[in-house]
Amino acid sequence: MKAWIAVVALVGALAVESVAAAQTVREVLEQVGPSVVVIRARGRAVTTAGQTRFTETGSGVLVSRSGQVMTAAHVVQTLDEISVEFLGGETVRARVIASEPAADLSLLQLDRVPPGAVVAAMADSSIVRVGDRVIVVGAPYGGLSHALSVGHISARWPANTVYPSMPLAEFFQTDAVINTGNSGGPMFDMKGSVIGIVSHNISNSGGSESLGFVVTLNTARQLPLEKKSFWSGTEGLFLTDELADLLNVPNRQTGMIIRSVAKASPADEIGLRGATMIVTIAGQQVPLGGDILLSVLGMPFSPANAPRIRDALSRLAPGAPISVTILRAGAVLELTGRAR
């Protein structure tokens, strides 16, 4: 009888503990709000009319006491100026220190951490299950700072199964509302711990259609946090054989046409130049007027080699030499710089 009473007491204690761990949505939002940030950035875009300036708004989350903020790579990858706004409106300048576009993840470093900012708790996303209730906090449409949406995990997609352009990302699919400006923001479990970083949604109408995709936190831990994935500050277009012939690339080499280069990025410091115009070639929009990147560290720059090159760059010690070969205005040049 005593043993049975002890079992009942233990079960009751576990039930109380489970109830205590599960919070209301309002309680979770109050807990996590000071860790969520709005990212406002400025950059340059190249169009058919030439270069223009634009602004980008996204979201992010503070993940370290030293001032590291996790966000989506597509929000900050080639932006010139980045500022981070905390709950209450205090704004701090930031810079990219690591990025992995193949998983849509970037890591920012703040100039300082404001008083009252809270470092988010981070969960093991491998234990998250389809059907779990989740909340997303961010800045939909830019002006709606620290807005909340609630939903569930709809599905889980292993790496290299959903988007060929992001082969390294494991994704959660969610029915929580995700709109423009939510990108880079955190998804939390009901204990208030981050389980993922918002990437994007799929929409035929331009609005949210319950097809949101969130990079799992374990992917984020592995890449920009632990691996310190190399940030180049560039984006571009890989050459096809047809384009290489049309642009007179020597020796039928492969490479990437550089579309844009972020100011003060490693690519900018080496001296790489972005495109100045967009032209249509055989029905495809092609950025021209900038450099064509042919090789990095002696390795031909191709889609197949890109992961190996990024790994080699990520392993470089600060101050180590970096060499790139480019095609510029018909001449093959070698540029050199130093790793940060």
C-alpha positions in Angstrom: 0.0 0.0 0.0 2.8 2.4 0.9 4.6 1.6 -2.3 1.4 2.4 -4.3 1.0 5.7 -2.5 4.7 6.5 -3.3 4.1 5.8 -7.0 0.9 8.0 -7.0 2.9 10.8 -5.3 5.7 10.5 -7.9 3.3 10.6 -10.8 1.6 13.6 -9.2 4.9 15.4 -8.8 5.9 14.7 -12.4 2.5 16.1 -13.6 3.0 19.3 -11.6 6.5 19.7 -13.0 5.1 19.2 -16.6 2.4 21.8 -16.0 5.0 24.2 -14.6 7.2 23.8 -17.6 4.4 24.5 -20.1 3.7 28.2 -20.1 0.9 30.3 -21.7 1.7 32.1 -24.9 1.6 35.4 -23.1 4.1 34.2 -20.5 6.4 32.9 -23.2 6.3 36.2 -25.1 7.1 38.2 -21.9 10.0 35.9 -21.3 11.6 35.9 -24.8 10.7 39.5 -25.9 14.0 41.1 -24.7 16.1 38.6 -26.7 14.3 39.3 -30.1 15.6 42.0 -32.3 14.6 43.9 -35.5 17.3 44.1 -38.1 17.4 47.2 -40.3 20.0 47.3 -43.1 21.0 49.3 -46.1 22.6 48.0 -49.3 23.0 48.5 -53.0 21.2 46.6 -55.7 22.0 46.3 -59.4 19.1 46.5 -61.9 18.5 47.0 -65.6 18.7 50.7 -64.9 22.1 50.4 -63.0 22.8 50.5 -59.3 20.2 51.6 -56.7 20.1 51.8 -52.9 17.6 49.9 -50.9 16.7 49.0 -47.3 16.1 45.6 -45.8 14.2 44.6 -42.7 14.4 41.3 -40.9 14.5 39.8 -37.5 17.0 38.1 -35.3 17.7 36.8 -31.8 20.5 37.4 -29.3 22.4 34.2 -28.6 25.4 35.2 -26.5 26.4 37.6 -23.8 29.2 38.9 -26.0 26.6 40.3 -28.4 26.2 37.7 -31.1 22.8 37.8 -33.0 21.5 35.0 -35.2 19.6 35.8 -38.3 18.9 34.7 -41.9 21.7 35.0 -44.4 19.5 36.5 -47.1 18.7 39.4 -44.8 22.3 40.6 -44.4 24.7 38.7 -46.8 25.6 41.7 -49.0 24.3 44.6 -47.0 26.5 47.7 -46.4 25.1 49.0 -43.0 23.4 46.9 -40.4 21.6 48.1 -37.2 19.8 46.0 -34.6 16.8 47.3 -32.7 15.9 45.8 -29.3 12.6 45.8 -27.4 12.1 49.4 -26.3 13.7 50.9 -29.3 17.4 51.0 -28.5 19.4 50.6 -31.6 23.0 49.2 -31.9 25.3 48.9 -35.0 26.3 45.3 -36.0 28.5 43.5 -38.6 28.4 40.0 -40.1 31.1 37.7 -38.7 29.9 34.3 -40.1 27.5 33.2 -42.8 26.3 30.1 -44.5 24.0 30.9 -47.4 23.6 27.2 -48.1 21.6 27.0 -44.9 20.3 30.6 -44.9 22.0 31.5 -41.6 24.2 34.4 -40.6 25.8 35.5 -37.3 26.1 39.2 -36.4 28.4 40.8 -33.8 26.9 43.9 -32.0 29.1 46.9 -31.1 27.7 46.6 -27.6 24.9 44.8 -25.7 22.2 47.2 -24.4 21.1 47.0 -20.7 18.1 44.9 -20.4 18.8 42.7 -23.4 18.4 39.0 -22.6 20.3 36.1 -24.2 17.8 33.5 -25.5 17.8 30.0 -24.2 18.5 27.4 -26.9 16.9 24.0 -27.1 18.0 20.7 -28.7 15.8 20.8 -31.9 16.2 17.1 -32.4 13.6 16.5 -29.7 10.9 18.7 -31.4 8.1 16.7 -32.9 5.4 17.2 -35.5 2.4 18.6 -33.8 4.3 20.6 -31.1 3.0 24.0 -30.4 5.4 26.9 -31.3 5.5 30.7 -31.4 7.3 33.0 -33.8 8.3 36.5 -32.8 9.6 39.1 -35.3 8.9 42.1 -37.4 6.4 41.2 -40.1 6.4 43.9 -42.8 9.1 45.8 -41.1 7.1 48.2 -38.9 5.3 45.6 -36.7 8.1 45.1 -34.2 8.0 42.1 -31.9 4.8 40.8 -33.3 3.7 37.3 -32.3 2.2 34.4 -34.3 1.3 31.0 -32.9 1.2 27.6 -34.7 2.5 24.1 -34.8 5.3 22.1 -36.4 3.7 20.7 -39.5 6.6 18.6 -40.9 10.3 18.1 -40.6 12.5 18.0 -43.7 16.1 16.6 -43.6 18.9 18.6 -45.2 19.0 18.6 -49.1 15.4 17.5 -49.5 13.4 20.8 -49.9 15.5 23.6 -51.6 18.5 22.9 -53.8 19.8 26.4 -53.1 19.9 25.6 -49.4 21.2 22.0 -49.2 22.7 22.3 -45.7 19.5 23.3 -44.0 17.3 21.0 -42.0 13.9 22.6 -42.0 10.8 22.7 -39.8 7.6 23.4 -41.7 5.1 25.4 -39.7 1.6 26.7 -40.0 2.5 29.7 -37.8 2.1 32.9 -39.8 5.3 34.1 -41.4 5.5 37.2 -43.5 8.1 39.6 -45.0 10.2 40.9 -42.1 9.9 37.7 -40.1 13.0 36.3 -41.9 15.8 35.6 -39.4 13.6 35.7 -36.4 13.4 33.0 -33.8 10.9 30.2 -33.4 10.4 29.2 -29.7 9.0 26.2 -28.0 6.5 26.6 -25.2 9.3 26.7 -22.6 10.7 29.8 -24.2 13.7 28.2 -25.8 14.8 28.8 -29.4 14.2 25.8 -31.7 14.8 27.4 -35.1 15.5 30.5 -37.2 12.8 31.6 -39.7 13.9 31.4 -43.3 10.9 32.0 -45.6 7.4 31.1 -46.6 5.9 29.8 -49.8 3.1 31.9 -51.2 1.2 32.1 -54.4 -0.7 35.3 -53.3 2.2 37.2 -51.7 0.8 36.6 -48.2 1.2 33.8 -45.7 -0.4 30.5 -46.7 0.6 28.3 -43.7 3.7 27.1 -45.6 6.5 28.6 -43.5 10.0 27.1 -43.3 12.3 27.4 -40.3 16.0 26.3 -40.1 16.4 24.0 -37.1 18.5 25.3 -34.3 20.8 22.3 -34.4 21.7 23.3 -38.0 22.4 26.8 -36.7 24.6 25.5 -33.9 26.6 23.4 -36.3 27.2 26.1 -39.0 27.6 29.7 -38.1 28.0 29.2 -34.3 30.4 26.3 -34.0 31.9 26.2 -37.4 32.2 30.0 -37.9 31.2 29.6 -41.6 33.2 32.1 -43.7 31.5 35.3 -44.7 32.6 36.6 -48.1 30.1 39.5 -48.5 29.4 38.5 -52.0 26.6 37.0 -54.1 26.6 36.1 -57.7 25.7 33.8 -60.6 27.6 30.7 -61.6 28.6 30.6 -65.2 27.1 28.1 -67.6 29.2 26.8 -70.5 27.1 29.0 -72.8 27.6 32.1 -70.7 31.4 31.4 -70.4 31.6 31.2 -74.2 29.6 34.4 -74.7 31.7 36.3 -72.2 35.0 35.0 -73.6 36.2 33.3 -70.4 39.6 31.9 -71.2 40.4 28.2 -71.5 36.7 27.3 -71.0 37.1 28.0 -67.3 34.2 27.9 -64.8 33.5 30.7 -62.4 31.0 33.0 -60.8 29.8 36.4 -62.0 29.9 38.7 -59.0 26.6 40.5 -58.6 27.2 42.5 -55.4 29.9 43.1 -52.8 29.2 44.4 -49.2 31.2 47.3 -48.0 34.0 46.4 -45.6 33.5 42.7 -46.3 36.5 40.3 -47.0 35.6 40.5 -50.7 35.6 44.3 -50.6 39.0 44.4 -48.8 40.5 42.1 -51.4 39.3 44.4 -54.1 36.5 42.4 -55.8 34.0 44.5 -57.8 30.2 43.8 -58.2 28.1 44.3 -61.3 27.0 47.7 -62.6 24.1 46.6 -64.7 21.7 43.7 -65.5 21.3 42.6 -69.1 19.2 39.8 -70.6 21.1 37.1 -72.4 19.1 34.3 -74.0 16.2 35.1 -71.8 18.2 35.1 -68.6 19.0 38.1 -66.5 22.8 38.4 -66.1 24.7 40.8 -63.9 27.6 42.4 -65.8 30.2 45.1 -65.3 31.9 43.5 -62.4 34.4 40.7 -61.9 34.1 37.0 -62.8 35.6 35.0 -60.0 37.7 32.1 -61.5 39.5 30.5 -58.5 40.0 30.9 -54.8 43.1 29.6 -53.0 44.1 27.9 -56.2 40.8 26.0 -56.6 38.5 26.6 -59.6 35.4 28.3 -58.4 32.5 26.0 -59.4 29.3 24.8 -57.7 31.0 21.4 -57.1 34.1 23.1 -55.5 32.2 25.8 -53.5 31.7 23.8 -50.3 35.4 22.7 -50.3 36.5 26.3 -50.8 34.2 27.6 -48.1 35.6 25.0 -45.7 39.2 25.9 -46.5 38.4 29.6 -46.0 36.7 28.9 -42.7 39.8 27.1 -41.4 42.2 30.0 -42.2 43.8 31.6 -39.2 43.5 35.4 -38.8 46.1 37.0 -41.0 46.6 34.0 -43.3 46.9 35.0 -47.0 43.9 34.7 -49.4 44.4 34.7 -53.1 41.7 34.9 -55.8 41.9 34.9 -59.6 39.4 37.0 -61.5 38.5 38.0 -65.0 38.1 41.8 -65.2 37.6 43.7 -68.5 39.1 40.9 -70.5 42.2 40.5 -68.3 43.0 37.7 -65.9 44.2 39.2 -62.6 45.2 37.8 -59.2 44.1 39.6 -56.0 45.4 38.9 -52.5 44.2 39.7 -49.0 44.3 38.4 -45.5 41.9 36.4 -43.4 40.3 38.1 -40.5 
